[in-house]
Amino acid sequence: MRRSRLAENLTALAFLSPFILIFAIFLAYPLFYSFFLSLNKVTVLVNVFDNLTFVGLQNFVALFQDGVFGWSLLMTLYYAALIVPLGIGASLLLAVLLHNKLKLHSLFRTAFFLPYVLDLFVVGIVWTYIYSPHFGILTRVFEVFGIDYFSETGFLGRGETAMPAVVIVNVLKGAGFGMILYLAALQNIPQSVYEAADVDGANWWQKLTKITMPLLRPVTLFMVIVGVVAALNSFVEVYAMTAGGPSVQVGEKTYQATWVSGYYLFDTFYVKLRLGYAAAMSYVLLAIAVAVSLVNLRLLRSKTDY
């Protein structure tokens, strides 16, 4: 019996070994080495493995004294506060429209989902031209109505409109993903529930708030988690459309309007080459993402345990 069980375990291990090897090399080792790197300062960039100066938690302490890092977290929070509710609203609206058997709903479903599979950098470049102050179609549309506010700088050249402009692009691109999730959830709600509500005299608003939205809560909480994590990892869209700018004046200091934490991490690691500092920053962002996810999962369990 023991030999047969050992043989089964060895066979299973043999089949799992390719994944374990790939996981160890490309995921586990970088994870642990980045934490080791966060406790050090790189003195010479020729050989990162040998030219390290141990500084302990100095990089983490410096982060919480870094005004630019605090600003990047604030901009990330602003980004998340815009994209999460707008993304959920757009996804739910599309799902409801398709769930009501709109004509050519299969064609519309494909059309709405298609932007999600496109490369985000390419989408950002395309929208940069759409937002352009000189030949962008949106600027021309505003000028037709006598609004020349964006004719000189465009949507991405103003501090008050740059972040919302980036958010709108991401909402339009990612709404198809949430639409599929909400559509699947809507189709799993028994029609008899709505029929019983009709018998009780419920109107459409009562059915929406008392039946549909509570039953869609798991999907909504999942969308919140995905949206917050995406906000913490946001970089490509900012890099493609604004490169962190434009500049805004806050008191006596100047910051970048779309300088989110992901972009600051990129700038610290690849431009300024502060590898240990960037590694410490990545772990702070990881801790924030894990904390938000755990809170949402706790809410999900408390609301779905019947």
C-alpha positions as CSV (number, residue, x, y, z in Angstrom):
1,M,0.0,0.0,0.0
2,R,2.8,2.4,0.9
3,R,4.7,1.7,-2.2
4,S,1.7,2.2,-4.5
5,R,0.9,5.5,-2.7
6,L,4.6,6.6,-3.1
7,A,4.5,5.7,-6.7
8,E,1.3,7.8,-7.2
9,N,2.9,10.7,-5.4
10,L,6.0,10.5,-7.5
11,T,4.0,10.3,-10.7
12,A,1.9,13.3,-9.7
13,L,5.1,15.2,-8.8
14,A,6.6,14.3,-12.2
15,F,3.6,15.8,-14.0
16,L,3.7,18.9,-11.7
17,S,7.4,19.4,-12.0
18,P,7.3,21.6,-15.2
19,F,4.9,24.0,-13.5
20,I,6.8,24.0,-10.2
21,L,10.1,24.7,-12.0
22,I,8.5,27.6,-14.0
23,F,6.8,29.0,-10.9
24,A,10.0,28.8,-8.9
25,I,12.2,30.5,-11.5
26,F,9.8,33.2,-12.8
27,L,7.5,33.9,-9.8
28,A,8.8,32.7,-6.5
29,Y,12.5,33.7,-6.9
30,P,11.7,37.2,-8.2
31,L,9.2,37.7,-5.4
32,F,11.7,36.8,-2.7
33,Y,14.7,38.5,-4.4
34,S,12.7,41.8,-4.8
35,F,12.0,41.8,-1.0
36,F,15.7,41.2,-0.4
37,L,16.5,44.0,-2.8
38,S,14.1,46.4,-1.0
39,L,16.3,46.0,2.1
40,N,19.4,47.1,0.2
41,K,20.8,50.0,-1.8
42,V,22.3,49.3,-5.2
43,T,25.7,51.1,-5.3
44,V,27.0,49.9,-8.7
45,L,24.6,48.9,-11.6
46,V,27.1,46.6,-13.4
47,N,26.3,43.6,-11.2
48,V,23.2,44.0,-9.1
49,F,23.8,40.8,-7.3
50,D,27.2,41.7,-5.8
51,N,27.1,45.5,-5.4
52,L,24.5,45.9,-2.6
53,T,24.6,47.9,0.6
54,F,22.3,46.7,3.3
55,V,20.1,49.5,4.6
56,G,17.4,47.6,6.4
57,L,14.0,49.3,6.4
58,Q,15.5,52.6,5.3
59,N,13.8,52.4,1.9
60,F,10.4,51.9,3.5
61,V,10.9,54.7,5.9
62,A,12.0,57.0,3.1
63,L,8.8,56.1,1.2
64,F,6.5,57.5,3.9
65,Q,8.6,60.7,3.9
66,D,8.4,61.0,0.1
67,G,5.9,63.7,-0.9
68,V,5.9,62.5,-4.5
69,F,5.0,59.0,-3.4
70,G,2.2,60.4,-1.3
71,W,1.0,62.4,-4.3
72,S,1.1,59.2,-6.5
73,L,-1.0,57.4,-4.0
74,L,-3.5,60.2,-3.9
75,M,-3.7,60.2,-7.7
76,T,-4.1,56.5,-7.7
77,L,-7.0,56.9,-5.2
78,Y,-8.5,59.5,-7.5
79,Y,-8.0,57.2,-10.5
80,A,-9.7,54.3,-8.6
81,A,-12.6,56.6,-7.4
82,L,-13.3,57.5,-11.0
83,I,-12.8,54.2,-12.8
84,V,-14.5,51.8,-10.4
85,P,-18.0,53.3,-10.3
86,L,-17.9,54.4,-13.9
87,G,-16.7,50.9,-15.0
88,I,-19.3,49.1,-13.0
89,G,-22.1,51.5,-14.3
90,A,-21.0,51.1,-17.9
91,S,-20.7,47.3,-17.6
92,L,-24.1,46.9,-15.9
93,L,-25.8,49.2,-18.5
94,L,-24.5,47.2,-21.4
95,A,-25.5,43.9,-19.7
96,V,-29.0,45.1,-19.0
97,L,-29.4,46.2,-22.6
98,L,-28.2,42.9,-24.0
99,H,-30.2,40.9,-21.4
100,N,-33.4,42.5,-22.7
101,K,-32.9,40.8,-26.0
102,L,-31.9,43.8,-28.0
103,K,-32.0,43.3,-31.7
104,L,-28.7,41.9,-33.1
105,H,-27.6,41.4,-29.5
106,S,-25.0,38.8,-30.5
107,L,-23.4,41.4,-32.8
108,F,-23.5,44.0,-30.1
109,R,-22.1,41.6,-27.6
110,T,-19.0,41.0,-29.8
111,A,-18.7,44.7,-30.6
112,F,-18.8,45.8,-27.0
113,F,-16.3,43.0,-25.9
114,L,-13.8,43.6,-28.8
115,P,-12.0,46.7,-27.3
116,Y,-11.2,44.6,-24.2
117,V,-8.9,42.3,-26.2
118,L,-7.0,45.1,-27.9
119,D,-3.6,46.2,-26.6
120,L,-3.9,49.0,-24.0
121,F,-0.9,50.9,-25.4
122,V,-2.3,50.9,-28.9
123,V,-5.7,52.1,-27.6
124,G,-4.0,54.8,-25.6
125,I,-2.1,56.0,-28.7
126,V,-5.3,56.1,-30.8
127,W,-7.1,58.1,-28.1
128,T,-4.2,60.5,-27.9
129,Y,-4.9,61.5,-31.5
130,I,-8.7,61.7,-30.7
131,Y,-7.9,64.0,-27.8
132,S,-5.4,66.0,-29.8
133,P,-5.9,69.8,-29.7
134,H,-4.9,70.4,-33.3
135,F,-6.7,67.6,-35.2
136,G,-8.6,65.6,-32.6
137,I,-12.2,64.8,-33.5
138,L,-13.4,65.6,-30.0
139,T,-11.8,69.1,-30.1
140,R,-13.5,69.7,-33.5
141,V,-16.9,68.6,-32.1
142,F,-16.6,71.0,-29.2
143,E,-15.6,73.8,-31.5
144,V,-18.8,73.2,-33.5
145,F,-20.8,74.1,-30.4
146,G,-18.6,77.2,-29.8
147,I,-16.4,75.6,-27.0
148,D,-12.8,76.4,-27.7
149,Y,-11.5,75.6,-24.2
150,F,-9.6,72.6,-25.4
151,S,-8.4,74.0,-28.7
152,E,-4.9,75.0,-27.4
153,T,-4.0,72.2,-24.9
154,G,-6.5,69.4,-25.6
155,F,-8.0,67.2,-23.0
156,L,-4.7,65.6,-22.0
157,G,-2.9,69.0,-21.7
158,R,-4.9,70.3,-18.8
159,G,-4.5,69.2,-15.2
160,E,-8.2,69.1,-14.4
161,T,-9.2,67.0,-17.5
162,A,-6.1,64.7,-18.0
163,M,-7.0,62.1,-15.5
164,P,-10.8,61.9,-16.4
165,A,-9.7,61.6,-20.0
166,V,-7.5,58.6,-19.3
167,V,-10.2,57.1,-17.1
168,I,-12.8,57.4,-19.9
169,V,-10.6,55.5,-22.3
170,N,-10.1,52.6,-19.7
171,V,-13.8,52.5,-19.0
172,L,-14.7,52.2,-22.7
173,K,-12.0,49.6,-23.2
174,G,-12.8,47.4,-20.1
175,A,-16.6,47.7,-20.1
176,G,-17.0,44.6,-22.3
177,F,-15.3,42.4,-19.6
178,G,-17.7,43.5,-16.9
179,M,-20.6,43.2,-19.3
180,I,-19.9,39.5,-19.8
181,L,-19.8,38.9,-16.0
182,Y,-23.0,40.9,-15.3
183,L,-24.8,39.3,-18.3
184,A,-24.0,35.8,-17.0
185,A,-25.2,36.8,-13.5
186,L,-28.4,38.3,-14.9
187,Q,-29.2,35.2,-17.0
188,N,-28.9,33.0,-13.8
189,I,-31.6,35.0,-11.9
190,P,-34.8,32.9,-12.1
191,Q,-37.6,34.6,-14.0
192,S,-40.0,33.4,-11.4
193,V,-38.5,35.9,-8.9
194,Y,-39.5,38.8,-11.1
195,E,-42.9,37.2,-11.7
196,A,-43.6,37.0,-8.0
197,A,-42.6,40.6,-7.6
198,D,-45.0,41.6,-10.4
199,V,-47.8,39.8,-8.5
200,D,-46.9,41.7,-5.4
201,G,-47.1,45.0,-7.4
202,A,-43.4,45.9,-7.4
203,N,-42.4,48.5,-9.9
204,W,-39.2,48.5,-12.0
205,W,-37.2,50.5,-9.5
206,Q,-38.2,48.2,-6.6
207,K,-37.3,45.1,-8.7
208,L,-33.9,46.7,-9.6
209,T,-33.0,47.7,-6.0
210,K,-34.5,44.8,-4.1
211,I,-33.9,41.9,-6.5
212,T,-31.4,42.6,-9.3
213,M,-28.7,44.5,-7.4
214,P,-28.6,42.3,-4.3
215,L,-28.3,39.2,-6.5
216,L,-25.5,40.9,-8.5
217,R,-23.6,41.9,-5.4
218,P,-20.9,39.1,-5.8
219,V,-20.1,40.3,-9.3
220,T,-20.1,43.9,-8.2
221,L,-17.6,43.2,-5.3
222,F,-15.4,41.3,-7.7
223,M,-15.4,44.3,-10.1
224,V,-14.4,46.5,-7.2
225,I,-11.5,44.3,-6.4
226,V,-10.4,44.1,-10.0
227,G,-10.8,47.8,-10.4
228,V,-8.8,48.8,-7.4
229,V,-6.0,46.3,-8.2
230,A,-6.0,47.7,-11.8
231,A,-5.7,51.2,-10.5
232,L,-2.7,50.3,-8.3
233,N,-1.1,48.7,-11.4
234,S,-2.0,51.4,-13.9
235,F,0.9,52.4,-16.0
236,V,0.5,51.6,-19.7
237,E,-2.4,54.0,-20.3
238,V,-0.7,56.8,-18.5
239,Y,2.6,56.2,-20.3
240,A,0.9,56.1,-23.7
241,M,-1.4,59.2,-23.2
242,T,0.2,61.6,-20.8
243,A,3.7,60.3,-19.7
244,G,2.6,61.4,-16.2
245,G,1.8,65.0,-17.1
246,P,0.6,67.7,-17.3
247,S,2.0,69.7,-14.3
248,V,-0.3,71.1,-11.6
249,Q,0.5,73.5,-8.9
250,V,-0.4,72.5,-5.3
251,G,0.6,75.2,-2.9
252,E,4.3,75.9,-3.5
253,K,5.0,72.5,-5.1
254,T,4.5,71.3,-8.6
255,Y,3.3,67.8,-9.3
256,Q,2.1,65.8,-12.3
257,A,-1.6,65.4,-12.8
258,T,-1.5,61.7,-13.8
259,W,1.5,60.6,-11.8
260,V,-0.1,57.4,-10.4
261,S,1.9,55.0,-8.2
262,G,2.5,52.6,-11.1
263,Y,4.1,55.3,-13.2
264,Y,6.2,56.5,-10.2
265,L,7.4,52.9,-9.7
266,F,8.4,52.7,-13.4
267,D,10.2,56.1,-13.2
268,T,12.1,55.1,-10.1
269,F,13.2,51.7,-11.3
270,Y,13.9,52.2,-15.0
271,V,14.7,56.0,-15.2
272,K,16.3,56.9,-11.9
273,L,17.7,53.3,-11.4
274,R,16.9,53.3,-7.7
275,L,16.3,49.6,-7.6
276,G,16.0,49.0,-3.9
277,Y,13.7,52.0,-3.4
278,A,11.5,50.8,-6.3
279,A,11.4,47.3,-4.8
280,A,10.2,48.7,-1.5
281,M,7.6,50.7,-3.3
282,S,6.3,47.6,-5.0
283,Y,5.8,45.8,-1.7
284,V,3.9,48.8,-0.2
285,L,1.6,48.7,-3.2
286,L,1.2,44.9,-2.9
287,A,0.3,45.3,0.8
288,I,-2.4,47.9,-0.2
289,A,-3.8,45.6,-2.9
290,V,-3.9,42.6,-0.5
291,A,-5.6,44.7,2.2
292,V,-8.3,46.0,-0.2
293,S,-8.9,42.5,-1.6
294,L,-9.3,41.0,1.9
295,V,-11.7,43.7,2.9
296,N,-13.8,43.1,-0.2
297,L,-13.7,39.3,0.2
298,R,-14.9,39.7,3.8
299,L,-17.8,41.9,2.6
300,L,-18.5,39.3,-0.1
301,R,-18.7,36.5,2.5
302,S,-20.8,38.4,4.9
303,K,-23.3,39.4,2.2
304,T,-23.6,36.0,0.6
305,D,-23.7,33.6,3.6
306,Y,-27.4,32.9,3.8
